[in-house]
Amino acid sequence: MLNKDTQLCISLSGRPSNIGTRFHNYLYQKLALDFIYKAFSTDDIEHAIKGVRALQIRGCSVSMPFKESCIPFIDTLSDSVKAIDSVNTIVNDNGHLTAYNTDYIAVKDLIDLNFKDKQQRVLIQGSGGMAKAVIAAFRDSGFSDVVIAARNQQQGQALADKYHYRWQATPEGVTADILVNVTPIGMSGGAEQDQLAFSEPAIAAATFVFDVVAFPAETPLIQRARQLNKTVVTGAEVIALQALEQFALYTGVRPDHALMLEASAWSRA
């Protein structure tokens, strides 16, 4: 039951959704933890972060467009933030704010779990904020043969230069063992929701297919990869793992895998 000692966790986003709110509150209830989670938006990120400190808000999830603009107001940046210069989680320890990026942590864990051969070629399509987390995670997991395909030459080339990989404008002409989509292609409700993020020959030639799109989890790319008996990693796995990392940072409690999947399914329903 809510009381004066109930700890508050929040999210700050330009376009708040119900996913984090449903995920965290579901687990608080299941585990009988005295926490509550609420989503917010703001047009003043400086004072919002100062409010997290001043009001002793325990945790704060940060989404676009605040992942970089919040950094000047943080006390300590974890290695996961330093890897990509982007924040998605803030933990308040008695007024001291520490920032993390659990997207990076989740992606790196999935890479280490699923992709054992560091000599395999990786083709990553995309150059946005999440692409940065994915590219850095492959770099830090020991992959050196990586091609970044991005229509935005400025962003794509900058990422390639920063992480010592190769850029090209489109994924065409590249054969890779691991295909990774970090674009909106295949996302529900988007203009390209029915399209494959990679060509049929590229999918057929690959061993692994990783689609960071979470809605739906079974994107056209993932569906086609399954039909061809490829090993797949889905965006639903990413979103569940990153939320689990946030939950553990906020509460000190790490739910088991089954409960995490239950909460993730509930949050996406």
Secondary structure, 3 states (H helix, E strand, C coil): CCCCCCEEEEEECCCCCCHHHHHHHHHHHHCCCCEEEEEECCCCHHHHHHHHHHCCCCEEEECCCCCCCCHHHCCEECHHHHCCCCCCEEEEECCEEEEECHHHHHHHHHHHHHCCCCCCCEEEECCCHHHHHHHHHHHHCCCCCEEEECCCHHHHHHHHHHHCCEEECCCCCCCCCEEEECCCCCCCCCCCCCCCCCCHHHHHHCCEEEECCCCCCCCHHHHHHHHCCCEEECHHHHHHHHHHHHHHHHHCCCCCHHHHHHHHHHHHC
